[in-house]
Amino acid sequence: MNANDKPIKKLALKGMTLIELLLVLALIGILLSMAVPKLMPLIGRTKSLEAQMQLKHLLGLQKNYFYINSKYTTNLDDLGFEQSKLISAGGKANYKIEVLEASNTGFVAKASSVTDFDQDGQLNVWQVNQDEEIKEVTKD
């Protein structure tokens, strides 16, 4: 044995065992499964703001069109409204916007969701008219 030879110390690295890791993941899963159902109504309300904002924008465009032409229109291209690409087609928009009826005295437009936010089988629908009444027709 030389003087330069030193005993090799084993370095023990502390870590978690596989069972401890699986236990932590299971607890996180249980906590998430309890939290998600409580957050779903909040998520639906937040997404419905998209419909309300789009309908307010459409209302402004309809008013401008009315001031120029003395009538409302059902054609979104006449208004200059461009529908964002829907989530069902790979885009980010959750609501399809359309004008249901238009005349010299008024119009009705609706925003229909293309996704069932809370998985209850009903799609959210909002409507607006010339009197600036934005209301939820079908609640999700």
N, CA, C and O atoms as CSV, one atom per row, in Angstrom:
chain,resi,resn,atom,element,x,y,z
A,1,MET,N,N,0.847,-1.154,0.000
A,1,MET,CA,C,0.000,0.000,0.000
A,1,MET,C,C,0.902,1.228,0.000
A,1,MET,O,O,1.790,1.358,0.843
A,2,ASN,N,N,0.674,2.100,-0.925
A,2,ASN,CA,C,1.445,3.336,-1.020
A,2,ASN,C,C,0.864,4.394,-0.110
A,2,ASN,O,O,-0.255,4.272,0.387
A,3,ALA,N,N,1.640,5.422,0.094
A,3,ALA,CA,C,1.169,6.542,0.912
A,3,ALA,C,C,0.120,7.357,0.165
A,3,ALA,O,O,-0.698,8.047,0.774
A,4,ASN,N,N,0.154,7.269,-1.163
A,4,ASN,CA,C,-0.806,8.035,-1.970
A,4,ASN,C,C,-2.172,7.354,-2.060
A,4,ASN,O,O,-3.164,7.974,-2.443
A,5,ASP,N,N,-2.205,6.116,-1.714
A,5,ASP,CA,C,-3.483,5.404,-1.771
A,5,ASP,C,C,-4.340,5.799,-0.583
A,5,ASP,O,O,-3.954,5.627,0.573
A,6,LYS,N,N,-5.514,6.332,-0.895
A,6,LYS,CA,C,-6.454,6.721,0.162
A,6,LYS,C,C,-7.700,5.858,0.007
A,6,LYS,O,O,-8.075,5.481,-1.103
A,7,PRO,N,N,-8.313,5.562,1.096
A,7,PRO,CA,C,-9.539,4.773,0.974
A,7,PRO,C,C,-10.616,5.575,0.212
A,7,PRO,O,O,-10.790,6.773,0.434
A,8,ILE,N,N,-11.302,4.907,-0.655
A,8,ILE,CA,C,-12.352,5.551,-1.446
A,8,ILE,C,C,-13.621,5.603,-0.604
A,8,ILE,O,O,-14.132,4.596,-0.113
A,9,LYS,N,N,-14.095,6.832,-0.470
A,9,LYS,CA,C,-15.340,7.003,0.285
A,9,LYS,C,C,-16.512,6.895,-0.669
A,9,LYS,O,O,-16.470,7.423,-1.780
A,10,LYS,N,N,-17.512,6.240,-0.254
A,10,LYS,CA,C,-18.719,6.147,-1.071
A,10,LYS,C,C,-19.551,7.395,-0.847
A,10,LYS,O,O,-19.882,7.761,0.281
A,11,LEU,N,N,-19.878,8.036,-1.959
A,11,LEU,CA,C,-20.743,9.210,-1.886
A,11,LEU,C,C,-22.184,8.744,-1.997
A,11,LEU,O,O,-22.583,8.144,-2.995
A,12,ALA,N,N,-22.928,9.016,-0.999
A,12,ALA,CA,C,-24.338,8.617,-1.002
A,12,ALA,C,C,-25.180,9.814,-1.411
A,12,ALA,O,O,-25.224,10.826,-0.711
A,13,LEU,N,N,-25.843,9.690,-2.548
A,13,LEU,CA,C,-26.741,10.743,-3.005
A,13,LEU,C,C,-28.132,10.456,-2.468
A,13,LEU,O,O,-28.643,9.339,-2.560
A,14,LYS,N,N,-28.731,11.501,-1.901
A,14,LYS,CA,C,-30.077,11.327,-1.361
A,14,LYS,C,C,-31.083,11.547,-2.473
A,14,LYS,O,O,-30.906,12.436,-3.305
A,15,GLY,N,N,-32.101,10.772,-2.495
A,15,GLY,CA,C,-33.122,10.888,-3.515
A,15,GLY,C,C,-34.416,10.249,-3.044
A,15,GLY,O,O,-34.546,9.811,-1.900
A,16,MET,N,N,-35.355,10.211,-3.954
A,16,MET,CA,C,-36.652,9.627,-3.625
A,16,MET,C,C,-36.742,8.255,-4.254
A,16,MET,O,O,-36.197,8.007,-5.330
A,17,THR,N,N,-37.427,7.384,-3.578
A,17,THR,CA,C,-37.658,6.067,-4.158
A,17,THR,C,C,-38.823,6.163,-5.133
A,17,THR,O,O,-39.567,7.144,-5.139
A,18,LEU,N,N,-38.965,5.164,-5.928
A,18,LEU,CA,C,-40.041,5.124,-6.914
A,18,LEU,C,C,-41.411,5.158,-6.234
A,18,LEU,O,O,-42.335,5.800,-6.732
A,19,ILE,N,N,-41.539,4.490,-5.132
A,19,ILE,CA,C,-42.814,4.460,-4.408
A,19,ILE,C,C,-43.157,5.848,-3.876
A,19,ILE,O,O,-44.309,6.274,-3.959
A,20,GLU,N,N,-42.176,6.553,-3.334
A,20,GLU,CA,C,-42.426,7.923,-2.844
A,20,GLU,C,C,-42.850,8.847,-3.981
A,20,GLU,O,O,-43.749,9.673,-3.826
A,21,LEU,N,N,-42.193,8.695,-5.113
A,21,LEU,CA,C,-42.541,9.523,-6.273
A,21,LEU,C,C,-43.959,9.232,-6.756
A,21,LEU,O,O,-44.705,10.162,-7.065
A,22,LEU,N,N,-44.336,7.978,-6.823
A,22,LEU,CA,C,-45.695,7.608,-7.241
A,22,LEU,C,C,-46.735,8.105,-6.243
A,22,LEU,O,O,-47.829,8.506,-6.638
A,23,LEU,N,N,-46.408,8.081,-4.973
A,23,LEU,CA,C,-47.327,8.571,-3.948
A,23,LEU,C,C,-47.566,10.078,-4.107
A,23,LEU,O,O,-48.703,10.538,-4.001
A,24,VAL,N,N,-46.528,10.824,-4.355
A,24,VAL,CA,C,-46.657,12.272,-4.566
A,24,VAL,C,C,-47.501,12.560,-5.802
A,24,VAL,O,O,-48.373,13.428,-5.766
A,25,LEU,N,N,-47.249,11.838,-6.902
A,25,LEU,CA,C,-48.041,12.034,-8.122
A,25,LEU,C,C,-49.510,11.678,-7.906
A,25,LEU,O,O,-50.392,12.353,-8.437
A,26,ALA,N,N,-49.779,10.637,-7.141
A,26,ALA,CA,C,-51.165,10.257,-6.848
A,26,ALA,C,C,-51.865,11.338,-6.032
A,26,ALA,O,O,-53.028,11.651,-6.291
A,27,LEU,N,N,-51.177,11.907,-5.059
A,27,LEU,CA,C,-51.776,12.992,-4.263
A,27,LEU,C,C,-52.059,14.221,-5.105
A,27,LEU,O,O,-53.102,14.855,-4.943
A,28,ILE,N,N,-51.149,14.567,-6.000
A,28,ILE,CA,C,-51.380,15.713,-6.899
A,28,ILE,C,C,-52.585,15.439,-7.788
A,28,ILE,O,O,-53.403,16.330,-8.018
A,29,GLY,N,N,-52.701,14.218,-8.285
A,29,GLY,CA,C,-53.847,13.851,-9.122
A,29,GLY,C,C,-55.161,13.959,-8.377
A,29,GLY,O,O,-56.152,14.434,-8.930
A,30,ILE,N,N,-55.180,13.526,-7.138
A,30,ILE,CA,C,-56.403,13.609,-6.326
A,30,ILE,C,C,-56.781,15.063,-6.080
A,30,ILE,O,O,-57.953,15.426,-6.182
A,31,LEU,N,N,-55.802,15.895,-5.759
A,31,LEU,CA,C,-56.084,17.326,-5.534
A,31,LEU,C,C,-56.595,18.005,-6.797
A,31,LEU,O,O,-57.510,18.824,-6.731
A,32,LEU,N,N,-56.012,17.672,-7.949
A,32,LEU,CA,C,-56.481,18.256,-9.213
A,32,LEU,C,C,-57.892,17.794,-9.551
A,32,LEU,O,O,-58.703,18.581,-10.039
A,33,SER,N,N,-58.191,16.529,-9.295
A,33,SER,CA,C,-59.536,16.034,-9.607
A,33,SER,C,C,-60.592,16.696,-8.725
A,33,SER,O,O,-61.760,16.776,-9.106
A,34,MET,N,N,-60.188,17.166,-7.558
A,34,MET,CA,C,-61.135,17.886,-6.694
A,34,MET,C,C,-61.272,19.350,-7.119
A,34,MET,O,O,-62.338,19.940,-6.941
A,35,ALA,N,N,-60.226,19.942,-7.671
A,35,ALA,CA,C,-60.233,21.360,-8.009
A,35,ALA,C,C,-60.878,21.649,-9.362
A,35,ALA,O,O,-61.561,22.662,-9.508
A,36,VAL,N,N,-60.679,20.795,-10.336
A,36,VAL,CA,C,-61.147,21.066,-11.700
A,36,VAL,C,C,-62.660,21.251,-11.784
A,36,VAL,O,O,-63.092,22.205,-12.431
A,37,PRO,N,N,-63.500,20.402,-11.176
A,37,PRO,CA,C,-64.949,20.631,-11.279
A,37,PRO,C,C,-65.391,21.973,-10.696
A,37,PRO,O,O,-66.366,22.560,-11.165
A,38,LYS,N,N,-64.694,22.452,-9.696
A,38,LYS,CA,C,-65.049,23.741,-9.119
A,38,LYS,C,C,-64.631,24.900,-10.007
A,38,LYS,O,O,-65.204,25.987,-9.923
A,39,LEU,N,N,-63.637,24.676,-10.858
A,39,LEU,CA,C,-63.152,25.729,-11.746
A,39,LEU,C,C,-63.883,25.775,-13.085
A,39,LEU,O,O,-63.796,26.783,-13.786
A,40,MET,N,N,-64.595,24.725,-13.458
A,40,MET,CA,C,-65.259,24.672,-14.767
A,40,MET,C,C,-66.260,25.808,-14.975
A,40,MET,O,O,-66.259,26.394,-16.057
A,41,PRO,N,N,-67.118,26.158,-14.006
A,41,PRO,CA,C,-68.023,27.292,-14.233
A,41,PRO,C,C,-67.264,28.605,-14.457
A,41,PRO,O,O,-67.683,29.444,-15.254
A,42,LEU,N,N,-66.170,28.768,-13.763
A,42,LEU,CA,C,-65.364,29.971,-13.940
A,42,LEU,C,C,-64.755,30.020,-15.332
A,42,LEU,O,O,-64.687,31.084,-15.947
A,43,ILE,N,N,-64.316,28.886,-15.823
A,43,ILE,CA,C,-63.754,28.816,-17.167
A,43,ILE,C,C,-64.828,29.132,-18.198
A,43,ILE,O,O,-64.567,29.862,-19.154
A,44,GLY,N,N,-66.032,28.596,-18.020
A,44,GLY,CA,C,-67.141,28.877,-18.943
A,44,GLY,C,C,-67.515,30.349,-18.954
A,44,GLY,O,O,-67.762,30.920,-20.016
A,45,ARG,N,N,-67.560,30.976,-17.765
A,45,ARG,CA,C,-67.889,32.413,-17.695
A,45,ARG,C,C,-66.818,33.250,-18.372
A,45,ARG,O,O,-67.123,34.239,-19.039
A,46,THR,N,N,-65.586,32.859,-18.202
A,46,THR,CA,C,-64.488,33.597,-18.820
A,46,THR,C,C,-64.561,33.488,-20.339
A,46,THR,O,O,-64.353,34.478,-21.041
A,47,LYS,N,N,-64.848,32.317,-20.840
A,47,LYS,CA,C,-64.944,32.142,-22.288
A,47,LYS,C,C,-66.159,32.861,-22.856
A,47,LYS,O,O,-66.136,33.276,-24.014
A,48,SER,N,N,-67.226,33.018,-22.064
A,48,SER,CA,C,-68.402,33.728,-22.555
A,48,SER,C,C,-68.115,35.219,-22.749
A,48,SER,O,O,-68.827,35.899,-23.489
A,49,LEU,N,N,-67.085,35.721,-22.092
A,49,LEU,CA,C,-66.683,37.113,-22.327
A,49,LEU,C,C,-66.253,37.328,-23.770
A,49,LEU,O,O,-66.425,38.415,-24.320
A,50,GLU,N,N,-65.695,36.292,-24.380
A,50,GLU,CA,C,-65.324,36.372,-25.795
A,50,GLU,C,C,-66.561,36.654,-26.646
A,50,GLU,O,O,-66.524,37.501,-27.539
A,51,ALA,N,N,-67.658,35.941,-26.369
A,51,ALA,CA,C,-68.894,36.138,-27.128
A,51,ALA,C,C,-69.428,37.547,-26.931
A,51,ALA,O,O,-69.832,38.197,-27.894
A,52,GLN,N,N,-69.432,38.022,-25.701
A,52,GLN,CA,C,-69.953,39.362,-25.419
A,52,GLN,C,C,-69.122,40.439,-26.109
A,52,GLN,O,O,-69.673,41.400,-26.647
A,53,MET,N,N,-67.816,40.285,-26.095
A,53,MET,CA,C,-66.958,41.284,-26.739
A,53,MET,C,C,-67.152,41.281,-28.253
A,53,MET,O,O,-67.201,42.341,-28.877
A,54,GLN,N,N,-67.263,40.098,-28.840
A,54,GLN,CA,C,-67.477,40.014,-30.285
A,54,GLN,C,C,-68.827,40.616,-30.680
A,54,GLN,O,O,-68.932,41.286,-31.708
A,55,LEU,N,N,-69.855,40.379,-29.869
A,55,LEU,CA,C,-71.172,40.934,-30.172
A,55,LEU,C,C,-71.185,42.454,-30.005
A,55,LEU,O,O,-71.860,43.146,-30.768
A,56,LYS,N,N,-70.463,42.980,-29.037
A,56,LYS,CA,C,-70.360,44.437,-28.885
A,56,LYS,C,C,-69.655,45.045,-30.089
A,56,LYS,O,O,-70.045,46.109,-30.571
A,57,HIS,N,N,-68.624,44.374,-30.571
A,57,HIS,CA,C,-67.920,44.845,-31.765
A,57,HIS,C,C,-68.856,44.824,-32.976
A,57,HIS,O,O,-68.892,45.775,-33.757
A,58,LEU,N,N,-69.610,43.737,-33.124
A,58,LEU,CA,C,-70.564,43.623,-34.227
A,58,LEU,C,C,-71.646,44.698,-34.123
A,58,LEU,O,O,-72.076,45.248,-35.137
A,59,LEU,N,N,-72.080,44.995,-32.916
A,59,LEU,CA,C,-73.068,46.047,-32.696
A,59,LEU,C,C,-72.546,47.389,-33.191
A,59,LEU,O,O,-73.270,48.124,-33.863
A,60,GLY,N,N,-71.310,47.713,-32.870
A,60,GLY,CA,C,-70.710,48.963,-33.348
A,60,GLY,C,C,-70.624,49.007,-34.862
A,60,GLY,O,O,-70.895,50.043,-35.470
A,61,LEU,N,N,-70.249,47.889,-35.479
A,61,LEU,CA,C,-70.177,47.838,-36.936
A,61,LEU,C,C,-71.567,47.993,-37.566
A,61,LEU,O,O,-71.717,48.666,-38.585
A,62,GLN,N,N,-72.578,47.370,-36.958
A,62,GLN,CA,C,-73.947,47.499,-37.471
A,62,GLN,C,C,-74.438,48.949,-37.368
A,62,GLN,O,O,-75.104,49.447,-38.275
A,63,LYS,N,N,-74.108,49.616,-36.267
A,63,LYS,CA,C,-74.520,51.020,-36.112
A,63,LYS,C,C,-73.873,51.897,-37.175
A,63,LYS,O,O,-74.534,52.746,-37.772
A,64,ASN,N,N,-72.586,51.693,-37.409
A,64,ASN,CA,C,-71.904,52.457,-38.470
A,64,ASN,C,C,-72.541,52.205,-39.820
A,64,ASN,O,O,-72.758,53.140,-40.590
A,65,TYR,N,N,-72.847,50.939,-40.117
A,65,TYR,CA,C,-73.485,50.584,-41.384
A,65,TYR,C,C,-74.863,51.239,-41.483
A,65,TYR,O,O,-75.259,51.708,-42.551
A,66,PHE,N,N,-75.590,51.268,-40.364
A,66,PHE,CA,C,-76.917,51.878,-40.359
A,66,PHE,C,C,-76.843,53.380,-40.624
A,66,PHE,O,O,-77.674,53.916,-41.357
A,67,TYR,N,N,-75.874,54.057,-40.047
A,67,TYR,CA,C,-75.739,55.511,-40.254
A,67,TYR,C,C,-75.455,55.838,-41.709
A,67,TYR,O,O,-75.878,56.885,-42.200
A,68,ILE,N,N,-74.760,54.978,-42.391
A,68,ILE,CA,C,-74.421,55.229,-43.802
A,68,ILE,C,C,-75.541,54.791,-44.734
A,68,ILE,O,O,-75.854,55.501,-45.690
A,69,ASN,N,N,-76.155,53.632,-44.475
A,69,ASN,CA,C,-77.114,53.027,-45.413
A,69,ASN,C,C,-78.566,53.071,-44.963
A,69,ASN,O,O,-79.448,52.657,-45.716
A,70,SER,N,N,-78.837,53.553,-43.777
A,70,SER,CA,C,-80.195,53.619,-43.213
A,70,SER,C,C,-80.878,52.258,-43.131
A,70,SER,O,O,-82.103,52.172,-43.216
A,71,LYS,N,N,-80.112,51.219,-42.970
A,71,LYS,CA,C,-80.630,49.865,-42.770
A,71,LYS,C,C,-79.527,49.021,-42.166
A,71,LYS,O,O,-78.354,49.391,-42.211
A,72,TYR,N,N,-79.907,47.882,-41.600
A,72,TYR,CA,C,-78.954,46.924,-41.066
A,72,TYR,C,C,-78.742,45.828,-42.104
A,72,TYR,O,O,-79.524,45.708,-43.048
A,73,THR,N,N,-77.701,45.036,-41.938
A,73,THR,CA,C,-77.402,43.993,-42.919
A,73,THR,C,C,-77.136,42.654,-42.232
A,73,THR,O,O,-76.736,42.595,-41.069
A,74,THR,N,N,-77.371,41.585,-42.990
A,74,THR,CA,C,-77.055,40.248,-42.500
A,74,THR,C,C,-75.684,39.775,-42.988
A,74,THR,O,O,-75.177,38.750,-42.532
A,75,ASN,N,N,-75.095,40.518,-43.908
A,75,ASN,CA,C,-73.820,40.129,-44.503
A,75,ASN,C,C,-72.661,40.670,-43.669
A,75,ASN,O,O,-72.470,41.882,-43.570
A,76,LEU,N,N,-71.898,39.772,-43.078
A,76,LEU,CA,C,-70.766,40.191,-42.244
A,76,LEU,C,C,-69.673,40.872,-43.067
A,76,LEU,O,O,-68.950,41.722,-42.547
A,77,ASP,N,N,-69.546,40.507,-44.352
A,77,ASP,CA,C,-68.546,41.147,-45.213
A,77,ASP,C,C,-68.880,42.618,-45.456
A,77,ASP,O,O,-67.978,43.450,-45.551
A,78,ASP,N,N,-70.170,42.943,-45.556
A,78,ASP,CA,C,-70.571,44.344,-45.725
A,78,ASP,C,C,-70.174,45.183,-44.517
A,78,ASP,O,O,-69.882,46.372,-44.639
A,79,LEU,N,N,-70.167,44.552,-43.359
A,79,LEU,CA,C,-69.820,45.251,-42.121
A,79,LEU,C,C,-68.310,45.366,-41.930
A,79,LEU,O,O,-67.841,46.215,-41.172
A,80,GLY,N,N,-67.561,44.527,-42.604
A,80,GLY,CA,C,-66.124,44.476,-42.390
A,80,GLY,C,C,-65.757,43.609,-41.201
A,80,GLY,O,O,-64.652,43.712,-40.668
A,81,PHE,N,N,-66.678,42.757,-40.785
A,81,PHE,CA,C,-66.435,41.854,-39.657
A,81,PHE,C,C,-65.751,40.607,-40.179
A,81,PHE,O,O,-66.235,39.969,-41.113
A,82,GLU,N,N,-64.632,40.264,-39.578
A,82,GLU,CA,C,-63.905,39.069,-39.980
A,82,GLU,C,C,-63.958,38.060,-38.848
A,82,GLU,O,O,-63.434,38.302,-37.761
A,83,GLN,N,N,-64.588,36.939,-39.108
A,83,GLN,CA,C,-64.694,35.873,-38.108
A,83,GLN,C,C,-63.328,35.260,-37.891
A,83,GLN,O,O,-62.667,34.843,-38.842
A,84,SER,N,N,-62.906,35.205,-36.645
A,84,SER,CA,C,-61.649,34.538,-36.319
A,84,SER,C,C,-61.800,33.049,-36.587
A,84,SER,O,O,-62.902,32.504,-36.531
A,85,LYS,N,N,-60.689,32.403,-36.876
A,85,LYS,CA,C,-60.712,30.972,-37.153
A,85,LYS,C,C,-61.166,30.234,-35.899
A,85,LYS,O,O,-60.627,30.432,-34.810
A,86,LEU,N,N,-62.165,29.381,-36.077
A,86,LEU,CA,C,-62.762,28.667,-34.947
A,86,LEU,C,C,-61.824,27.586,-34.417
A,86,LEU,O,O,-60.986,27.048,-35.141
A,87,ILE,N,N,-61.990,27.290,-33.141
A,87,ILE,CA,C,-61.176,26.275,-32.482
A,87,ILE,C,C,-61.396,24.909,-33.122
A,87,ILE,O,O,-60.493,24.072,-33.119
A,88,SER,N,N,-62.578,24.677,-33.666
A,88,SER,CA,C,-62.874,23.409,-34.331
A,88,SER,C,C,-62.141,23.280,-35.661
A,88,SER,O,O,-62.035,22.187,-36.217
A,89,ALA,N,N,-61.631,24.417,-36.170
A,89,ALA,CA,C,-60.885,24.411,-37.428
A,89,ALA,C,C,-59.406,24.719,-37.188
A,89,ALA,O,O,-58.689,25.103,-38.112
A,90,GLY,N,N,-58.956,24.551,-35.949
A,90,GLY,CA,C,-57.552,24.771,-35.638
A,90,GLY,C,C,-57.214,26.196,-35.235
A,90,GLY,O,O,-56.038,26.540,-35.117
A,91,GLY,N,N,-58.228,27.035,-35.022
A,91,GLY,CA,C,-57.988,28.415,-34.611
A,91,GLY,C,C,-58.133,28.594,-33.114
A,91,GLY,O,O,-57.974,27.650,-32.341
A,92,LYS,N,N,-58.441,29.834,-32.712
A,92,LYS,CA,C,-58.540,30.136,-31.282
A,92,LYS,C,C,-59.919,30.619,-30.858
A,92,LYS,O,O,-60.172,30.744,-29.660
A,93,ALA,N,N,-60.817,30.895,-31.794
A,93,ALA,CA,C,-62.140,31.432,-31.467
A,93,ALA,C,C,-63.065,30.315,-30.979
A,93,ALA,O,O,-63.122,29.240,-31.578
A,94,ASN,N,N,-63.782,30.577,-29.895
A,94,ASN,CA,C,-64.715,29.603,-29.328
A,94,ASN,C,C,-66.150,29.820,-29.799
A,94,ASN,O,O,-67.000,28.953,-29.591
A,95,TYR,N,N,-66.435,30.959,-30.428
A,95,TYR,CA,C,-67.807,31.311,-30.808
A,95,TYR,C,C,-67.892,31.657,-32.296
A,95,TYR,O,O,-67.035,32.345,-32.850
A,96,LYS,N,N,-68.959,31.153,-32.918
A,96,LYS,CA,C,-69.258,31.503,-34.299
A,96,LYS,C,C,-70.269,32.646,-34.270
A,96,LYS,O,O,-71.311,32.547,-33.622
A,97,ILE,N,N,-69.955,33.724,-34.973
A,97,ILE,CA,C,-70.794,34.912,-34.999
A,97,ILE,C,C,-71.609,34.922,-36.288
A,97,ILE,O,O,-71.073,34.681,-37.369
A,98,GLU,N,N,-72.913,35.203,-36.170
A,98,GLU,CA,C,-73.762,35.322,-37.356
A,98,GLU,C,C,-74.913,36.281,-37.078
A,98,GLU,O,O,-75.374,36.415,-35.945
A,99,VAL,N,N,-75.363,36.939,-38.133
A,99,VAL,CA,C,-76.514,37.843,-38.032
A,99,VAL,C,C,-77.740,37.051,-38.468
A,99,VAL,O,O,-77.809,36.578,-39.603
A,100,LEU,N,N,-78.711,36.908,-37.564
A,100,LEU,CA,C,-79.898,36.104,-37.855
A,100,LEU,C,C,-80.893,36.838,-38.734
A,100,LEU,O,O,-81.427,36.273,-39.688
A,101,GLU,N,N,-81.141,38.105,-38.408
A,101,GLU,CA,C,-82.095,38.894,-39.182
A,101,GLU,C,C,-81.686,40.362,-39.147
A,101,GLU,O,O,-81.066,40.833,-38.193
A,102,ALA,N,N,-82.046,41.064,-40.203
A,102,ALA,CA,C,-81.749,42.491,-40.293
A,102,ALA,C,C,-82.807,43.155,-41.169
A,102,ALA,O,O,-83.280,42.580,-42.149
A,103,SER,N,N,-83.165,44.383,-40.790
A,103,SER,CA,C,-84.154,45.141,-41.549
A,103,SER,C,C,-83.811,46.624,-41.449
A,103,SER,O,O,-82.710,46.987,-41.035
A,104,ASN,N,N,-84.752,47.470,-41.828
A,104,ASN,CA,C,-84.546,48.919,-41.715
A,104,ASN,C,C,-84.644,49.386,-40.267
A,104,ASN,O,O,-84.159,50.466,-39.926
A,105,THR,N,N,-85.264,48.583,-39.423
A,105,THR,CA,C,-85.505,49.023,-38.043
A,105,THR,C,C,-84.676,48.297,-36.989
A,105,THR,O,O,-84.556,48.785,-35.866
A,106,GLY,N,N,-84.107,47.151,-37.324
A,106,GLY,CA,C,-83.349,46.440,-36.306
A,106,GLY,C,C,-82.632,45.219,-36.841
A,106,GLY,O,O,-82.732,44.878,-38.019
A,107,PHE,N,N,-81.916,44.578,-35.955
A,107,PHE,CA,C,-81.206,43.348,-36.306
A,107,PHE,C,C,-81.060,42.480,-35.058
A,107,PHE,O,O,-81.179,42.956,-33.929
A,108,VAL,N,N,-80.803,41.211,-35.289
A,108,VAL,CA,C,-80.493,40.265,-34.219
A,108,VAL,C,C,-79.297,39.446,-34.683
A,108,VAL,O,O,-79.302,38.876,-35.774
A,109,ALA,N,N,-78.277,39.398,-33.842
A,109,ALA,CA,C,-77.085,38.603,-34.128
A,109,ALA,C,C,-76.861,37.644,-32.973
A,109,ALA,O,O,-77.284,37.897,-31.845
A,110,LYS,N,N,-76.192,36.547,-33.268
A,110,LYS,CA,C,-75.924,35.586,-32.199
A,110,LYS,C,C,-74.490,35.079,-32.282
A,110,LYS,O,O,-73.857,35.069,-33.337
A,111,ALA,N,N,-74.017,34.662,-31.125
A,111,ALA,CA,C,-72.716,34.028,-30.999
A,111,ALA,C,C,-72.962,32.641,-30.423
A,111,ALA,O,O,-73.449,32.511,-29.300
A,112,SER,N,N,-72.628,31.608,-31.184
A,112,SER,CA,C,-72.845,30.226,-30.758
A,112,SER,C,C,-71.504,29.571,-30.492
A,112,SER,O,O,-70.605,29.620,-31.331
A,113,SER,N,N,-71.368,28.960,-29.326
A,113,SER,CA,C,-70.104,28.294,-29.021
A,113,SER,C,C,-69.976,27.030,-29.873
A,113,SER,O,O,-70.965,26.373,-30.199
A,114,VAL,N,N,-68.759,26.718,-30.214
A,114,VAL,CA,C,-68.502,25.502,-30.988
A,114,VAL,C,C,-67.948,24.398,-30.089
A,114,VAL,O,O,-67.649,23.297,-30.553
A,115,THR,N,N,-67.815,24.708,-28.793
A,115,THR,CA,C,-67.277,23.756,-27.825
A,115,THR,C,C,-68.201,23.704,-26.610
A,115,THR,O,O,-68.726,24.730,-26.178
A,116,ASP,N,N,-68.393,22.531,-26.074
A,116,ASP,CA,C,-69.160,22.369,-24.839
A,116,ASP,C,C,-68.191,22.508,-23.673
A,116,ASP,O,O,-67.460,21.570,-23.356
A,117,PHE,N,N,-68.182,23.679,-23.033
A,117,PHE,CA,C,-67.178,23.989,-22.021
A,117,PHE,C,C,-67.263,23.105,-20.783
A,117,PHE,O,O,-66.234,22.687,-20.253
A,118,ASP,N,N,-68.477,22.816,-20.316
A,118,ASP,CA,C,-68.599,22.022,-19.091
A,118,ASP,C,C,-69.086,20.598,-19.345
A,118,ASP,O,O,-69.479,19.898,-18.412
A,119,GLN,N,N,-69.059,20.175,-20.598
A,119,GLN,CA,C,-69.379,18.794,-20.979
A,119,GLN,C,C,-70.763,18.348,-20.531
A,119,GLN,O,O,-70.944,17.193,-20.146
A,120,ASP,N,N,-71.755,19.258,-20.576
A,120,ASP,CA,C,-73.116,18.894,-20.178
A,120,ASP,C,C,-74.038,18.669,-21.371
A,120,ASP,O,O,-75.222,18.388,-21.190
A,121,GLY,N,N,-73.510,18.790,-22.587
A,121,GLY,CA,C,-74.308,18.545,-23.785
A,121,GLY,C,C,-74.964,19.779,-24.366
A,121,GLY,O,O,-75.562,19.701,-25.439
A,122,GLN,N,N,-74.873,20.928,-23.688
A,122,GLN,CA,C,-75.467,22.171,-24.196
A,122,GLN,C,C,-74.365,23.133,-24.611
A,122,GLN,O,O,-73.349,23.276,-23.931
A,123,LEU,N,N,-74.591,23.795,-25.752
A,123,LEU,CA,C,-73.651,24.794,-26.238
A,123,LEU,C,C,-74.154,26.187,-25.871
A,123,LEU,O,O,-75.352,26.461,-25.949
A,124,ASN,N,N,-73.254,27.048,-25.478
A,124,ASN,CA,C,-73.569,28.407,-25.043
A,124,ASN,C,C,-73.952,29.275,-26.242
A,124,ASN,O,O,-73.278,29.240,-27.271
A,125,VAL,N,N,-75.041,30.062,-26.113
A,125,VAL,CA,C,-75.486,30.954,-27.178
A,125,VAL,C,C,-75.811,32.323,-26.571
A,125,VAL,O,O,-76.511,32.416,-25.563
A,126,TRP,N,N,-75.292,33.378,-27.201
A,126,TRP,CA,C,-75.554,34.764,-26.801
A,126,TRP,C,C,-76.172,35.495,-27.973
A,126,TRP,O,O,-75.898,35.168,-29.128
A,127,GLN,N,N,-77.028,36.510,-27.677
A,127,GLN,CA,C,-77.652,37.325,-28.723
A,127,GLN,C,C,-77.521,38.797,-28.396
A,127,GLN,O,O,-77.414,39.191,-27.235
A,128,VAL,N,N,-77.533,39.609,-29.460
A,128,VAL,CA,C,-77.535,41.065,-29.319
A,128,VAL,C,C,-78.524,41.616,-30.344
A,128,VAL,O,O,-78.744,41.020,-31.399
A,129,ASN,N,N,-79.116,42.765,-30.015
A,129,ASN,CA,C,-80.007,43.427,-30.970
A,129,ASN,C,C,-79.616,44.894,-31.098
A,129,ASN,O,O,-78.646,45.341,-30.486
A,130,GLN,N,N,-80.373,45.636,-31.894
A,130,GLN,CA,C,-80.064,47.036,-32.169
A,130,GLN,C,C,-80.179,47.918,-30.925
A,130,GLN,O,O,-79.629,49.019,-30.904
A,131,ASP,N,N,-80.881,47.456,-29.894
A,131,ASP,CA,C,-81.036,48.226,-28.658
A,131,ASP,C,C,-79.924,47.948,-27.651
A,131,ASP,O,O,-80.030,48.324,-26.483
A,132,GLU,N,N,-78.864,47.292,-28.102
A,132,GLU,CA,C,-77.690,46.982,-27.286
A,132,GLU,C,C,-77.997,46.000,-26.152
A,132,GLU,O,O,-77.314,45.995,-25.128
A,133,GLU,N,N,-79.011,45.183,-26.337
A,133,GLU,CA,C,-79.357,44.170,-25.344
A,133,GLU,C,C,-78.590,42.891,-25.639
A,133,GLU,O,O,-78.923,42.154,-26.567
A,134,ILE,N,N,-77.570,42.639,-24.847
A,134,ILE,CA,C,-76.798,41.411,-24.972
A,134,ILE,C,C,-77.276,40.457,-23.892
A,134,ILE,O,O,-77.203,40.756,-22.700
A,135,LYS,N,N,-77.773,39.288,-24.334
A,135,LYS,CA,C,-78.302,38.336,-23.358
A,135,LYS,C,C,-77.879,36.920,-23.718
A,135,LYS,O,O,-77.640,36.586,-24.879
A,136,GLU,N,N,-77.798,36.115,-22.690
A,136,GLU,CA,C,-77.450,34.706,-22.860
A,136,GLU,C,C,-78.737,33.932,-23.133
A,136,GLU,O,O,-79.627,33.876,-22.284
A,137,VAL,N,N,-78.829,33.342,-24.315
A,137,VAL,CA,C,-80.024,32.606,-24.709
A,137,VAL,C,C,-79.979,31.181,-24.180
A,137,VAL,O,O,-80.962,30.689,-23.626
A,138,THR,N,N,-78.841,30.520,-24.349
A,138,THR,CA,C,-78.652,29.160,-23.866
A,138,THR,C,C,-77.420,29.145,-22.971
A,138,THR,O,O,-76.315,29.456,-23.415
A,139,LYS,N,N,-77.618,28.786,-21.726
A,139,LYS,CA,C,-76.509,28.750,-20.778
A,139,LYS,C,C,-75.793,27.418,-20.875
A,139,LYS,O,O,-76.419,26.364,-20.990
A,140,ASP,N,N,-74.471,27.482,-20.828
A,140,ASP,CA,C,-73.672,26.252,-20.882
A,140,ASP,C,C,-73.410,25.769,-19.472
A,140,ASP,O,O,-72.753,24.745,-19.282
